[in-house]
Amino acid sequence: TTPSAEAEDFVDVVKMHGLRSGAVEAACIAYLLEQHLPSLWSKLADALQRHYGASAKSLDYLRFEASRGAALAKWSRHLVDRYVSTTEPYRVFEGRRAAREALWAWTVLIESA
């Protein structure tokens, strides 16, 4: 099946700012993702088990990713401290803009599911 337009847009925004821009934008994107993904993995695992009867063993990877939330949040805060907090104001603006675009794409994706 083909990914939804919302999923493609989210991936495009993250790739544009997280991979093709500078360290400031990438740090902001990492921070944004690590604030939301662990919770999503946990909720997805719960839903797969509850609604589709997925076995606990088959959900190990999602549960593992969900459990890494605190460590990944700490790492992404380190990236922000390292690259965003030490740069000039316009670069901070660009990083925040990248995060807003990605958050908007994330919101549209989640609400369309």
Backbone as a printed PyTorch tensor [residue, N CA C, xyz], in Angstrom:
tensor([[[  0.8270,  -1.1930,   0.0000],
         [  0.0000,   0.0000,   0.0000],
         [  0.8710,   1.2570,   0.0000]],

        [[  0.3000,   2.2990,  -0.4740],
         [  0.9950,   3.5750,  -0.5500],
         [  0.7940,   4.3530,   0.7530]],

        [[  1.8490,   4.9730,   1.2670],
         [  1.6670,   5.7870,   2.4780],
         [  0.6990,   6.9390,   2.2100]],

        [[  0.0370,   7.3820,   3.2490],
         [ -0.8890,   8.5060,   3.1050],
         [ -0.1190,   9.7770,   2.7700]],

        [[ -0.8190,  10.7380,   2.2220],
         [ -0.2010,  12.0380,   1.9150],
         [  0.3380,  12.6800,   3.1870]],

        [[ -0.3680,  12.4910,   4.3050],
         [  0.0750,  13.0620,   5.5790],
         [  1.3860,  12.4200,   6.0420]],

        [[  1.4970,  11.1060,   5.8740],
         [  2.7330,  10.4150,   6.2650],
         [  3.8930,  10.8500,   5.3800]],

        [[  3.6520,  10.9520,   4.0900],
         [  4.7040,  11.4030,   3.1810],
         [  5.1450,  12.8210,   3.5050]],

        [[  4.1890,  13.6930,   3.8210],
         [  4.5250,  15.0730,   4.1640],
         [  5.3740,  15.1160,   5.4290]],

        [[  4.9930,  14.3450,   6.4400],
         [  5.7670,  14.3250,   7.6780],
         [  7.2010,  13.8800,   7.4150]],

        [[  7.3570,  12.8100,   6.6720],
         [  8.7000,  12.3080,   6.3590],
         [  9.4890,  13.3470,   5.5700]],

        [[  8.8530,  13.9970,   4.6130],
         [  9.5390,  15.0260,   3.8240],
         [ 10.0080,  16.1920,   4.6890]],

        [[  9.1580,  16.6420,   5.6040],
         [  9.5260,  17.7600,   6.4780],
         [ 10.6860,  17.3750,   7.3880]],

        [[ 10.6100,  16.1790,   7.9710],
         [ 11.6820,  15.7310,   8.8610],
         [ 12.9870,  15.5740,   8.0870]],

        [[ 12.9200,  15.0040,   6.8930],
         [ 14.1300,  14.8490,   6.0790],
         [ 14.7030,  16.2040,   5.6870]],

        [[ 13.8360,  17.1340,   5.2970],
         [ 14.3050,  18.4500,   4.8710],
         [ 15.0480,  19.1540,   6.0060]],

        [[ 14.4610,  19.1460,   7.1930],
         [ 15.0570,  19.8920,   8.3000],
         [ 16.0270,  19.0600,   9.1330]],

        [[ 15.7760,  17.7820,   9.2460],
         [ 16.6070,  16.9450,  10.0930],
         [ 17.8450,  16.4020,   9.4270]],

        [[ 17.7860,  16.2480,   8.1080],
         [ 18.9230,  15.6590,   7.4020],
         [ 19.6120,  16.6250,   6.4460]],

        [[ 18.8630,  17.5400,   5.8700],
         [ 19.4320,  18.3980,   4.8310],
         [ 19.7770,  19.7940,   5.3070]],

        [[ 19.4120,  20.1250,   6.5400],
         [ 19.7270,  21.4430,   7.0830],
         [ 20.9170,  21.3230,   8.0180]],

        [[ 21.1520,  22.3600,   8.7840],
         [ 22.2870,  22.3600,   9.6900],
         [ 22.0090,  21.6810,  11.0180]],

        [[ 23.0080,  21.7510,  11.8820],
         [ 22.9270,  21.0940,  13.1890],
         [ 21.8280,  21.6770,  14.0670]],

        [[ 21.5820,  22.9730,  13.9660],
         [ 20.5460,  23.6040,  14.7910],
         [ 19.1720,  23.0340,  14.4410]],

        [[ 18.8630,  22.9960,  13.1590],
         [ 17.5680,  22.4530,  12.7330],
         [ 17.4420,  20.9830,  13.0970]],

        [[ 18.5150,  20.2290,  12.8860],
         [ 18.4940,  18.7960,  13.2040],
         [ 18.2840,  18.5680,  14.6960]],

        [[ 18.9160,  19.3800,  15.5400],
         [ 18.7350,  19.2460,  16.9860],
         [ 17.2940,  19.5510,  17.3820]],

        [[ 16.7160,  20.5540,  16.7670],
         [ 15.3160,  20.8960,  17.0630],
         [ 14.3690,  19.7840,  16.6190]],

        [[ 14.6350,  19.1970,  15.4710],
         [ 13.8070,  18.0920,  14.9860],
         [ 13.9600,  16.8790,  15.9080]],

        [[ 15.1910,  16.5660,  16.3110],
         [ 15.4170,  15.4470,  17.2260],
         [ 14.6640,  15.6630,  18.5320]],

        [[ 14.7220,  16.8790,  19.0530],
         [ 14.0190,  17.1900,  20.2970],
         [ 12.5130,  16.9630,  20.1270]],

        [[ 11.9830,  17.4710,  19.0410],
         [ 10.5480,  17.3210,  18.7790],
         [ 10.1580,  15.8450,  18.6980]],

        [[ 10.8950,  15.0700,  17.9270],
         [ 10.5560,  13.6540,  17.7510],
         [ 10.6380,  12.8850,  19.0630]],

        [[ 11.6710,  13.1440,  19.8310],
         [ 11.8540,  12.3840,  21.0630],
         [ 10.8650,  12.7860,  22.1410]],

        [[ 10.1600,  13.8910,  21.9530],
         [  9.0860,  14.2630,  22.8680],
         [  7.8130,  13.4850,  22.5750]],

        [[  7.6640,  12.9830,  21.3580],
         [  6.4050,  12.3660,  20.9500],
         [  6.4800,  10.8780,  20.6240]],

        [[  7.5550,  10.4120,  20.0330],
         [  7.5990,   9.0270,  19.5620],
         [  7.5120,   7.9640,  20.6510]],

        [[  8.2080,   8.0810,  21.7710],
         [  8.0900,   7.0070,  22.7730],
         [  6.6510,   6.7680,  23.2300]],

        [[  5.9050,   7.8270,  23.4180],
         [  4.4990,   7.6900,  23.8080],
         [  3.6890,   7.0170,  22.7040]],

        [[  3.9800,   7.3800,  21.4640],
         [  3.2790,   6.7570,  20.3380],
         [  3.5490,   5.2610,  20.2910]],

        [[  4.8140,   4.8550,  20.4630],
         [  5.1420,   3.4240,  20.4160],
         [  4.4070,   2.6680,  21.5090]],

        [[  4.3380,   3.2450,  22.6840],
         [  3.6290,   2.6040,  23.7880],
         [  2.1390,   2.4640,  23.4890]],

        [[  1.5250,   3.5350,  23.0130],
         [  0.0980,   3.4970,  22.6910],
         [ -0.1880,   2.5420,  21.5340]],

        [[  0.7120,   2.5030,  20.5570],
         [  0.5320,   1.5860,  19.4340],
         [  0.5980,   0.1350,  19.9100]],

        [[  1.5760,  -0.1740,  20.7600],
         [  1.6890,  -1.5420,  21.2810],
         [  0.4310,  -1.9250,  22.0600]],

        [[ -0.0570,  -1.0200,  22.8930],
         [ -1.2890,  -1.2990,  23.6520],
         [ -2.4640,  -1.5520,  22.7150]],

        [[ -2.5950,  -0.7200,  21.6990],
         [ -3.7100,  -0.8590,  20.7560],
         [ -3.6170,  -2.1590,  19.9640]],

        [[ -2.4170,  -2.5170,  19.5150],
         [ -2.2520,  -3.7660,  18.7660],
         [ -2.6040,  -4.9740,  19.6310]],

        [[ -2.2330,  -4.9200,  20.8890],
         [ -2.5500,  -6.0260,  21.7860],
         [ -4.0460,  -6.0770,  22.0890]],

        [[ -4.6240,  -4.9310,  22.3800],
         [ -6.0380,  -4.8720,  22.7690],
         [ -6.9750,  -5.1780,  21.6000]],

        [[ -6.7230,  -4.5740,  20.4410],
         [ -7.6700,  -4.6860,  19.3310],
         [ -7.3800,  -5.8390,  18.3710]],

        [[ -6.1190,  -6.2690,  18.3060],
         [ -5.7700,  -7.3100,  17.3380],
         [ -5.1990,  -8.5600,  17.9920]],

        [[ -5.0950,  -8.5400,  19.3070],
         [ -4.5920,  -9.7150,  20.0110],
         [ -3.1250, -10.0140,  19.7650]],

        [[ -2.3480,  -8.9970,  19.4350],
         [ -0.9140,  -9.2160,  19.2060],
         [ -0.2750,  -9.7510,  20.4830]],

        [[  0.6150, -10.6930,  20.3160],
         [  1.2760, -11.2910,  21.4780],
         [  2.2690, -10.3020,  22.0910]],

        [[  2.5160, -10.4860,  23.3600],
         [  3.4800,  -9.6210,  24.0550],
         [  4.8590,  -9.7200,  23.3870]],

        [[  5.2290, -10.9170,  22.9780],
         [  6.5330, -11.1210,  22.3320],
         [  6.6460, -10.3240,  21.0350]],

        [[  5.5710, -10.2680,  20.2630],
         [  5.6230,  -9.5500,  18.9850],
         [  5.6980,  -8.0370,  19.1810]],

        [[  5.4150,  -7.5820,  20.3880],
         [  5.4370,  -6.1470,  20.6750],
         [  6.6970,  -5.7160,  21.4210]],

        [[  7.6380,  -6.6450,  21.5750],
         [  8.8630,  -6.3340,  22.3220],
         [  9.5850,  -5.1010,  21.7810]],

        [[  9.7160,  -5.0040,  20.4700],
         [ 10.4650,  -3.8820,  19.9030],
         [  9.7830,  -2.5510,  20.2000]],

        [[  8.4500,  -2.5010,  20.0310],
         [  7.7350,  -1.2540,  20.3270],
         [  7.8680,  -0.8900,  21.8060]],

        [[  7.7620,  -1.8760,  22.6760],
         [  7.9000,  -1.6190,  24.1120],
         [  9.3280,  -1.1560,  24.4430]],

        [[ 10.3090,  -1.7520,  23.7800],
         [ 11.6950,  -1.3370,  23.9960],
         [ 11.8780,   0.1240,  23.5850]],

        [[ 11.3720,   0.4850,  22.4090],
         [ 11.4910,   1.8730,  21.9480],
         [ 10.7660,   2.8290,  22.8890]],

        [[  9.6160,   2.4350,  23.3890],
         [  8.8770,   3.2710,  24.3380],
         [  9.6710,   3.4570,  25.6330]],

        [[ 10.3640,   2.4200,  26.0600],
         [ 11.1200,   2.4870,  27.3150],
         [ 12.3440,   3.3970,  27.2220]],

        [[ 12.7880,   3.6940,  26.0220],
         [ 13.9670,   4.5340,  25.8340],
         [ 13.6420,   6.0240,  25.9020]],

        [[ 12.3880,   6.3730,  26.1400],
         [ 11.9470,   7.7610,  26.1060],
         [ 12.7760,   8.7010,  26.9500]],

        [[ 13.0220,   8.3530,  28.2080],
         [ 13.7590,   9.2550,  29.1010],
         [ 15.1960,   9.4620,  28.6240]],

        [[ 15.8460,   8.3870,  28.2090],
         [ 17.2350,   8.5010,  27.7400],
         [ 17.3140,   9.3210,  26.4530]],

        [[ 16.3730,   9.0980,  25.5510],
         [ 16.3860,   9.8580,  24.3000],
         [ 16.0400,  11.3190,  24.5290]],

        [[ 15.1320,  11.5920,  25.4590],
         [ 14.8040,  12.9820,  25.7900],
         [ 16.0250,  13.6860,  26.3660]],

        [[ 16.7680,  12.9880,  27.2060],
         [ 17.9900,  13.5730,  27.7780],
         [ 19.0050,  13.8730,  26.6730]],

        [[ 19.1720,  12.9410,  25.7540],
         [ 20.1180,  13.1450,  24.6550],
         [ 19.6890,  14.3050,  23.7620]],

        [[ 18.4090,  14.3930,  23.4530],
         [ 17.9520,  15.4770,  22.5790],
         [ 18.0750,  16.8300,  23.2850]],

        [[ 17.8850,  16.8630,  24.6090],
         [ 18.1220,  18.1180,  25.3440],
         [ 19.5940,  18.5000,  25.2750]],

        [[ 20.4760,  17.4980,  25.3410],
         [ 21.9150,  17.7570,  25.1910],
         [ 22.2110,  18.3740,  23.8230]],

        [[ 21.5830,  17.8340,  22.7740],
         [ 21.7920,  18.3890,  21.4360],
         [ 21.3370,  19.8420,  21.3500]],

        [[ 20.1950,  20.1310,  21.9540],
         [ 19.6960,  21.5130,  21.9680],
         [ 20.6700,  22.4080,  22.7220]],

        [[ 21.1210,  21.9490,  23.8870],
         [ 22.0930,  22.7490,  24.6500],
         [ 23.3680,  22.9760,  23.8520]],

        [[ 23.8060,  21.9630,  23.1550],
         [ 25.0750,  22.0330,  22.4150],
         [ 24.9770,  22.8980,  21.1630]],

        [[ 23.9150,  22.7320,  20.3780],
         [ 23.8460,  23.3860,  19.0730],
         [ 22.9100,  24.5830,  19.0030]],

        [[ 21.8400,  24.5750,  19.7650],
         [ 20.8510,  25.6500,  19.6620],
         [ 21.1640,  26.7740,  20.6340]],

        [[ 21.4740,  26.4310,  21.8660],
         [ 21.6880,  27.4460,  22.8950],
         [ 22.9400,  28.2820,  22.6590]],

        [[ 23.8220,  27.7900,  21.8360],
         [ 25.1000,  28.4750,  21.6340],
         [ 25.1980,  29.2030,  20.2930]],

        [[ 24.1210,  29.2760,  19.5590],
         [ 24.1900,  29.8640,  18.2160],
         [ 23.5480,  31.2400,  18.1870]],

        [[ 23.6790,  31.9150,  17.0720],
         [ 23.1160,  33.2590,  16.9380],
         [ 21.5820,  33.2040,  16.8350]],

        [[ 20.9170,  34.2940,  17.1920],
         [ 19.4470,  34.3040,  17.2610],
         [ 18.7390,  33.8850,  15.9690]],

        [[ 19.2630,  34.2770,  14.8150],
         [ 18.5740,  33.9020,  13.5810],
         [ 18.5800,  32.3940,  13.3760]],

        [[ 19.6670,  31.7350,  13.7360],
         [ 19.7260,  30.2680,  13.6180],
         [ 18.7390,  29.6120,  14.5770]],

        [[ 18.5710,  30.2110,  15.7680],
         [ 17.5700,  29.7010,  16.7100],
         [ 16.1830,  29.8320,  16.0860]],

        [[ 15.9220,  30.9710,  15.4520],
         [ 14.6510,  31.1700,  14.7630],
         [ 14.4440,  30.0870,  13.7100]],

        [[ 15.4660,  29.8030,  12.9110],
         [ 15.3690,  28.7710,  11.8720],
         [ 15.1080,  27.3920,  12.4820]],

        [[ 15.7640,  27.0840,  13.5850],
         [ 15.5370,  25.8060,  14.2530],
         [ 14.1250,  25.6900,  14.7950]],

        [[ 13.6420,  26.7630,  15.3970],
         [ 12.2730,  26.7540,  15.9180],
         [ 11.2570,  26.6540,  14.7840]],

        [[ 11.5500,  27.3130,  13.6710],
         [ 10.6560,  27.2200,  12.5120],
         [ 10.6030,  25.7770,  12.0060]],

        [[ 11.7480,  25.1360,  11.9250],
         [ 11.7920,  23.7320,  11.4930],
         [ 10.9680,  22.8550,  12.4390]],

        [[ 11.1120,  23.0870,  13.7330],
         [ 10.3520,  22.2950,  14.7110],
         [  8.8520,  22.5530,  14.5740]],

        [[  8.4570,  23.8090,  14.3480],
         [  7.0250,  24.1050,  14.1710],
         [  6.4660,  23.4060,  12.9390]],

        [[  7.2220,  23.4290,  11.8440],
         [  6.7570,  22.7540,  10.6250],
         [  6.6150,  21.2530,  10.8550]],

        [[  7.5870,  20.6710,  11.5340],
         [  7.5260,  19.2290,  11.8000],
         [  6.3970,  18.9030,  12.7720]],

        [[  6.2010,  19.7450,  13.7780],
         [  5.1130,  19.5040,  14.7210],
         [  3.7620,  19.6080,  14.0320]],

        [[  3.6280,  20.5580,  13.1260],
         [  2.3750,  20.6810,  12.3770],
         [  2.1440,  19.4260,  11.5260]],

        [[  3.1730,  18.9700,  10.8370],
         [  3.0470,  17.7620,  10.0120],
         [  2.7360,  16.5490,  10.8900]],

        [[  3.3520,  16.4750,  12.0650],
         [  3.0920,  15.3870,  13.0170],
         [  1.6270,  15.4210,  13.4530]],

        [[  1.1470,  16.6060,  13.8010],
         [ -0.2430,  16.7580,  14.2530],
         [ -1.2260,  16.3220,  13.1680]],

        [[ -0.9860,  16.7580,  11.9460],
         [ -1.8570,  16.3650,  10.8360],
         [ -1.8330,  14.8600,  10.6480]],

        [[ -0.6600,  14.2580,  10.7340],
         [ -0.5280,  12.8000,  10.5830],
         [ -1.3030,  12.0630,  11.6700]],

        [[ -1.1160,  12.4510,  12.9010],
         [ -1.7780,  11.7690,  14.0160],
         [ -3.2870,  11.9550,  13.9620]],

        [[ -3.7290,  13.1490,  13.6500],
         [ -5.1690,  13.4120,  13.6000],
         [ -5.8350,  12.7380,  12.4090]],

        [[ -5.0740,  12.4050,  11.3740],
         [ -5.6680,  11.7640,  10.1990],
         [ -5.7620,  10.2490,  10.3600]],

        [[ -5.0760,   9.7240,  11.3500],
         [ -5.0600,   8.2580,  11.5450],
         [ -6.3540,   7.7600,  12.1610]]])
